Amino acid sequence: MNRLRAAVRRITIRAVGNTIASSLVGWSQTLDAKILRHDATLDPISDRFTGPAIYVFWHEYMLVPCCMRRDTGLVLLASRHRDADWLIGLASGFGYDAVRGSTANGGAQAVLKIVKQLRGKSLVITPDGPLGPRRVASSGCIYLASLLGIPIVPLGCGYDNPWRFEKAWDCFAVPKPGSRVRSIMAEAIRVPKKISREEVEAFRLSVESSLESATVQAEIWAQSGESIEGESPFFAAPAGTITL
């Protein structure tokens, strides 16, 4: 009976995720969405994409970047928590693969298993998720970047006067239809293969600072509505459709 319930739950979550994802694709097409990229070859929609990479953005802003970079071969790192099932269902609707695990509590064998699954793939992480504190980066992405030998790319996002879930730990934001959405893809952060605990903390702070700076800049940009030299449309398109 428990297996049957688990199977029904998985099917339900996938069906709901696909339905929500389809609705969000239509909603995203109403947005005035633009991105400013420090290095466009780090964007998976580019035909000159040099990946793989680890993309990090704050949990509160995950909706738009996940939607705008759907079907580009990205992998979502999700927690083992039961509540993450719904996030995985939505990500699946966007064409993402998902790997479950924790670099903090899983132990060495669990971390090595995650690394093995992620070899050669680009990864999406919300470094302050799944439960916060808000806009405080964990060290998980640092360990993964070091073990995988791929860069961390901070992606700051900002919406113009969004709806916010004020009682949620992250004040989750949802852009209103037709509103401005802006994103800044910051300079990649490269982590050495072998680093000490002190260096892990230094890189963690660097990622947190870079991501927060890019986020604040994107928020100001979204509110101002000004054009910025080098901006481009922030829409979903598979690799090979955009030439730099």
Secondary structure, DSSP 8 states (H G I E B T S, - for coil): -HHHHHHHHHHHHHHHHHHHHHHHHHHHTTSEEEEEES-GGGSTTBTT-----EEE--GGG-HHHHHHTTTSSEEEEE-SSTTHHHHHHHHHHTT-EEEE--TTTSHHHHHHHHHHHHTT-EEEE-TTTTT--TT---SHHHHHHHHHT--EEEEEEEESS-EE-TTSTT--EE--TT-EEEEEE---B---SS--HHHHHHHHHHHHHHHHHHHHHHHHHHHH----TT-EE-----TTSB--
